[in-house]
């Protein structure tokens, strides 16, 4: 087994379960212990109306009580926005901050009648110990 491959050096976890709707989305609290970076990948299905603006939050409390918006200097790329023209699109950005926990949230604007389908994963990278389980 080689530890120089992606399979043994990356760990994917669900950030936001794929859902269809018109409401704000709140993701899972993701523990980055043992990793030095993360890639956030958001995928859309059909978006009929409304705009979904994503924000990454971070903190060190295991209950998420200290979560705050990630400053731009801790991001690679920018947090995505999905509009009705973004059907079946994948957008990604990176996190290089030093906090242990991250959480992805989306705010919906435009008073959608039906909204859209969206989901997200976080790919943890740069493990301190490989292979990852």
C-alpha positions in Angstrom: 0.0 0.0 0.0 1.4 3.4 -1.0 0.6 6.4 1.2 1.4 8.7 -1.8 -2.0 8.2 -3.3 -5.2 10.3 -2.8 -7.2 7.4 -1.4 -4.9 7.1 1.7 -4.4 10.8 2.1 -7.9 12.3 1.9 -11.0 11.8 3.9 -14.5 12.9 2.6 -17.3 13.6 4.9 -20.8 15.0 4.4 -21.1 18.7 5.1 -24.7 19.2 4.0 -26.9 16.3 3.2 -28.3 16.6 -0.3 -31.8 18.2 0.0 -34.4 19.9 -2.1 -36.1 23.0 -0.6 -36.4 26.7 -0.3 -35.0 27.2 3.2 -31.7 28.1 4.7 -29.3 25.2 5.0 -27.2 24.3 8.1 -24.5 21.8 7.7 -22.8 19.3 10.0 -20.1 20.3 12.4 -16.9 18.8 11.0 -13.9 17.9 13.1 -10.6 18.6 11.3 -8.4 17.1 14.1 -5.4 15.3 12.4 -5.7 17.3 9.2 -4.1 20.6 8.1 -6.6 21.7 5.4 -9.9 21.0 3.8 -11.6 21.3 0.4 -15.3 22.2 0.4 -17.3 20.9 -2.6 -20.9 22.1 -3.2 -23.1 20.5 -5.9 -26.4 21.7 -7.2 -29.2 19.9 -8.9 -32.0 21.9 -10.4 -32.5 25.4 -8.9 -35.8 26.9 -9.9 -35.8 30.1 -7.9 -34.0 31.9 -5.1 -30.3 32.4 -4.5 -28.2 30.3 -2.1 -25.2 32.0 -0.6 -22.8 29.8 1.3 -20.6 30.7 4.2 -18.0 28.7 6.1 -17.8 29.0 9.8 -15.0 27.8 12.1 -14.3 27.5 15.8 -12.6 25.3 18.5 -15.6 24.3 20.7 -16.9 20.8 20.1 -20.5 22.0 20.4 -20.0 24.7 17.8 -20.8 27.5 20.4 -17.9 29.7 19.2 -18.5 29.4 15.4 -17.8 32.5 13.5 -17.4 33.4 9.8 -14.1 32.3 8.3 -12.0 35.4 7.3 -11.0 35.6 3.7 -7.3 35.0 4.5 -8.2 31.5 5.7 -10.0 30.7 2.4 -8.6 29.6 -1.0 -11.0 30.8 -3.6 -14.4 32.2 -2.5 -17.5 30.8 -0.9 -20.0 29.9 -3.6 -23.3 31.5 -4.6 -25.9 29.5 -6.5 -28.5 31.2 -8.6 -31.3 29.7 -10.8 -28.8 29.6 -13.7 -26.6 27.2 -11.7 -28.3 23.9 -12.4 -26.1 20.8 -12.0 -22.9 22.8 -11.1 -20.0 21.9 -8.8 -18.2 24.8 -7.0 -15.3 24.4 -4.6 -13.1 26.4 -2.2 -10.4 25.6 0.3 -10.0 26.2 4.1 -6.5 26.7 5.5 -7.4 28.1 8.9 -6.2 26.8 12.2 -9.5 26.1 14.0 -10.5 22.5 14.8 -14.1 22.6 13.6 -15.8 23.9 10.5 -19.5 24.2 9.5 -21.0 25.2 6.1 -24.3 27.2 6.1 -26.4 28.6 3.2 -28.7 31.6 3.3 -31.5 31.8 0.8 -32.7 35.1 -0.7 -35.2 36.1 -3.2 -38.3 34.5 -1.5 -38.2 31.2 -3.5 -41.4 29.3 -4.2 -39.6 25.9 -4.7 -35.9 26.6 -4.3 -33.5 24.0 -5.4 -31.4 20.9 -4.8 -28.0 21.2 -3.1 -25.5 19.1 -1.2 -21.9 19.5 0.0 -19.0 17.4 1.1 -15.7 18.4 2.8 -12.6 16.6 1.8 -10.1 16.7 4.6 -6.5 16.8 3.4 -2.8 17.1 4.5 -3.2 14.5 7.2 -0.7 14.4 10.1 -0.7 10.6 9.9 -1.5 8.5 6.8 -3.0 6.4 5.7 -6.3 7.9 6.9 -9.2 5.6 8.0 
